[in-house]
C-alpha cells in the first residue's frame, strides 16, 4: 500500500432536524447516559501539522476524556493545549463524544450508546469560571491540574445526537430533544 492520501473536508453541514420530537423513552435513555457517564470517547479530526500526526491529517482521532454537563445539558471538557485532540479542535471544532453503558454485558452491543456530535469551543472569562465550578464538582480530582497554564475548559455545542439503545432501537435526536 502507498502513502496516505490527504482528505478534503466537506463544508459545514447544518444540523438536520430529526423527526418531530423524539420518543420519550429514547429521550430519557439519552439523558440518562449523559447524566450518569463521567467519561466519553472524544473524536476529533487530525489537524495538518509538522509533527508525527501530519500523515494522518483529516482522519478521525479518538481519545478518552472526562465529561461534565453545564446547566443546558451541553458537555464540558477540560483539555490540555499539549494534547493532540486539543490541537485538532483548534483547527476544526467539529467533534463527537461517545457515551456508552456496555460494561458487564455478555454482548456489549445490547447496551446503550450515545454519539453526541457538535462543535467544540474553548471557553474564557465568566463562561470558563462557570464551567470550572460544574466540572470540578463532577470531577474533584481534576482540581490537581485544572489551573495548569496549558489547560482550558471547552464546551460542545450539540448539533445532533444518535442513540443506539440496543438492537433495532436506534434514534436520531436533536439538541432541542435533550433540552425539552
C-alpha positions as CSV (number, residue, x, y, z in Angstrom):
1,X,0.0,0.0,0.0
2,X,1.2,3.5,-0.8
3,X,1.1,6.6,1.4
4,X,-1.9,8.2,2.9
5,X,-4.0,10.4,0.6
6,X,-4.9,13.7,2.1
7,X,-8.6,14.1,2.8
8,X,-10.5,17.2,1.7
9,X,-13.1,18.0,4.4
10,X,-16.6,18.8,3.3
11,X,-18.1,22.3,4.1
12,X,-20.1,22.6,7.3
13,X,-23.3,20.7,7.2
14,X,-26.1,22.3,9.3
15,X,-27.8,20.1,11.8
16,X,-30.6,18.1,10.4
17,X,-33.9,18.2,12.1
18,X,-34.9,14.8,13.5
19,X,-38.5,13.6,13.4
20,X,-40.9,15.9,15.3
21,X,-39.9,15.2,18.9
22,X,-38.1,12.1,19.9
23,X,-39.9,9.2,21.6
24,X,-40.0,9.8,25.4
25,X,-38.1,6.5,26.1
26,X,-35.3,7.4,23.6
27,X,-35.0,10.9,25.0
28,X,-34.8,9.6,28.6
29,X,-32.2,7.0,27.7
30,X,-30.1,9.7,26.1
31,X,-30.4,12.0,29.1
32,X,-29.6,9.1,31.5
33,X,-26.4,8.3,29.5
34,X,-25.3,11.9,29.5
35,X,-26.0,12.4,33.2
36,X,-24.5,9.1,34.5
37,X,-21.4,8.5,32.4
38,X,-18.4,10.6,33.8
39,X,-16.3,9.8,30.7
40,X,-16.6,9.5,27.0
41,X,-14.6,8.9,23.9
42,X,-13.9,12.2,22.2
43,X,-13.3,12.0,18.4
44,X,-11.7,14.9,16.6
45,X,-10.2,15.3,13.1
46,X,-6.4,15.2,12.9
47,X,-5.1,18.6,12.0
48,X,-2.4,19.1,9.4
49,X,0.8,20.0,11.2
50,X,4.5,19.4,11.2
51,X,4.5,16.6,13.8
52,X,4.1,12.9,13.6
53,X,0.4,13.1,13.2
54,X,0.6,15.1,9.9
55,X,0.5,12.0,7.8
56,X,-3.0,11.3,9.3
57,X,-4.4,14.8,8.6
58,X,-8.2,14.6,8.3
59,X,-8.6,11.2,9.9
60,X,-10.7,10.7,13.0
61,X,-8.8,10.6,16.3
62,X,-10.4,9.1,19.4
63,X,-9.3,9.8,23.0
64,X,-10.7,9.2,26.4
65,X,-11.9,12.4,28.3
66,X,-13.8,13.2,31.5
67,X,-17.1,15.0,30.9
68,X,-19.5,17.2,32.9
69,X,-22.7,18.9,31.8
70,X,-23.5,22.5,32.0
71,X,-26.9,23.8,33.0
72,X,-28.1,23.5,29.4
73,X,-27.1,19.8,29.2
74,X,-24.0,20.6,27.0
75,X,-20.9,18.6,27.6
76,X,-17.9,20.3,29.3
77,X,-14.3,19.2,28.9
78,X,-11.1,20.2,30.5
79,X,-8.3,19.8,27.9
80,X,-4.6,20.4,27.7
81,X,-3.3,22.5,24.9
82,X,-0.5,19.9,24.6
83,X,-2.9,17.1,23.7
84,X,-3.4,16.2,20.1
85,X,-7.2,16.3,20.4
86,X,-7.0,20.0,21.5
87,X,-4.7,20.9,18.6
88,X,-7.2,19.2,16.3
89,X,-10.1,21.2,17.8
90,X,-8.2,24.5,17.4
91,X,-8.1,23.8,13.7
92,X,-11.5,22.3,13.2
93,X,-14.0,22.4,16.1
94,X,-16.2,19.6,14.8
95,X,-16.2,16.7,17.3
96,X,-18.1,13.8,18.6
97,X,-18.4,12.2,22.1
98,X,-19.4,8.6,22.5
99,X,-21.1,7.8,25.8
100,X,-21.8,4.1,26.5
101,X,-23.1,1.8,29.2
102,X,-22.0,-1.6,27.9
103,X,-19.7,-2.9,30.7
104,X,-20.6,-6.2,32.3
105,X,-22.9,-7.3,29.5
106,X,-22.3,-10.6,27.8
107,X,-22.9,-8.9,24.5
108,X,-21.8,-5.2,24.7
109,X,-23.8,-4.5,21.6
110,X,-27.0,-4.8,23.6
111,X,-26.1,-1.9,25.8
112,X,-27.0,1.7,25.0
113,X,-24.6,4.1,23.2
114,X,-25.0,7.8,22.5
115,X,-23.0,9.7,19.9
116,X,-23.1,13.4,20.5
117,X,-22.0,15.5,17.6
118,X,-21.3,19.2,17.5
119,X,-18.8,21.9,17.5
120,X,-16.4,22.4,20.4
121,X,-15.4,25.8,21.6
122,X,-12.8,27.0,24.2
123,X,-14.3,29.0,27.0
124,X,-13.0,32.2,28.5
125,X,-14.0,34.6,31.3
126,X,-17.2,34.0,33.1
127,X,-18.1,31.1,30.9
128,X,-14.9,29.3,31.8
129,X,-15.3,30.1,35.5
130,X,-18.9,28.6,35.5
131,X,-17.6,25.6,33.6
132,X,-14.8,25.2,36.2
133,X,-17.3,25.1,39.1
134,X,-19.5,22.5,37.4
135,X,-16.6,20.4,36.1
136,X,-14.8,20.2,39.4
137,X,-18.0,19.4,41.3
138,X,-18.3,16.3,39.0
139,X,-14.5,15.5,38.9
140,X,-12.9,16.8,42.1
141,X,-9.6,15.1,41.3
142,X,-9.2,17.4,38.2
143,X,-8.5,20.2,40.7
144,X,-4.9,18.9,40.7
145,X,-4.4,20.2,37.1
146,X,-7.3,22.5,36.3
147,X,-5.2,25.6,37.0
148,X,-2.2,24.5,35.0
149,X,-1.5,27.1,32.4
150,X,-2.0,24.7,29.4
151,X,-5.5,23.6,30.5
152,X,-8.7,25.2,29.2
153,X,-12.4,24.4,29.6
154,X,-14.3,23.6,26.4
155,X,-18.0,23.2,25.7
156,X,-19.6,21.0,22.9
157,X,-22.5,22.8,21.3
158,X,-24.7,19.9,20.3
159,X,-25.8,19.7,16.7
160,X,-27.2,16.2,16.6
161,X,-27.4,13.0,18.7
162,X,-27.5,9.4,17.6
163,X,-28.8,6.9,20.1
164,X,-28.4,3.1,19.8
165,X,-30.4,1.8,22.8
166,X,-29.9,-1.8,21.8
167,X,-30.6,-4.0,18.7
168,X,-33.2,-2.3,16.5
169,X,-33.7,0.6,18.9
170,X,-32.0,3.5,17.0
171,X,-33.0,7.1,17.1
172,X,-31.7,10.5,15.9
173,X,-32.3,13.2,18.3
174,X,-31.8,17.0,18.1
175,X,-30.2,19.2,20.6
176,X,-33.7,20.5,21.4
177,X,-34.8,17.0,22.2
178,X,-32.3,16.9,25.0
179,X,-33.3,20.3,26.4
180,X,-37.1,19.9,26.1
